């Protein structure tokens, strides 16, 4: 399967109704910025840029403050993310055991590179530092599932498996 990377959704196509609903829910509560941002992330799967202006206006905070929070906490994402997050470890033990080949195979099969998301929003691919299971190198993860002793054949099996999985949670 091959996919071009996903483009960012144009601002005018973002429906702000859900973001307004989330803001309404927390509007009068103290310390509401984090739960509002978390709610938006859960609902949209990421933080669309137009929602940042909306939150700034309605919570009376500067957009720069919001960007500060979004860039500090790794759980927030400013671009759409795939339903399945593929992570390949490129730490030392995995590198020595051929992580580069695994990474390149995923790139070739999915048509996306590091930190990119497929156009159908099924996959996001990320190269990551040591995942703490060096004995299973080279290591890959798909969401919370771990795959050790990775081979090119296992890459194909993983993609085949997750291509069959539903897009809903
Ligand atoms: S280097 Fe890959 S799991 Fe530690």
Boltz pocket constraint, residues with backbone or C-beta under 6 A from the ligand:
constraints:
  - pocket:
      binder: B
      contacts: [[A, 89], [A, 90], [A, 91], [A, 92], [A, 93], [A, 94], [A, 95], [A, 129], [A, 130], [A, 131], [A, 132], [A, 133], [A, 134], [A, 135], [A, 137], [A, 139]]
      max_distance: 6.0
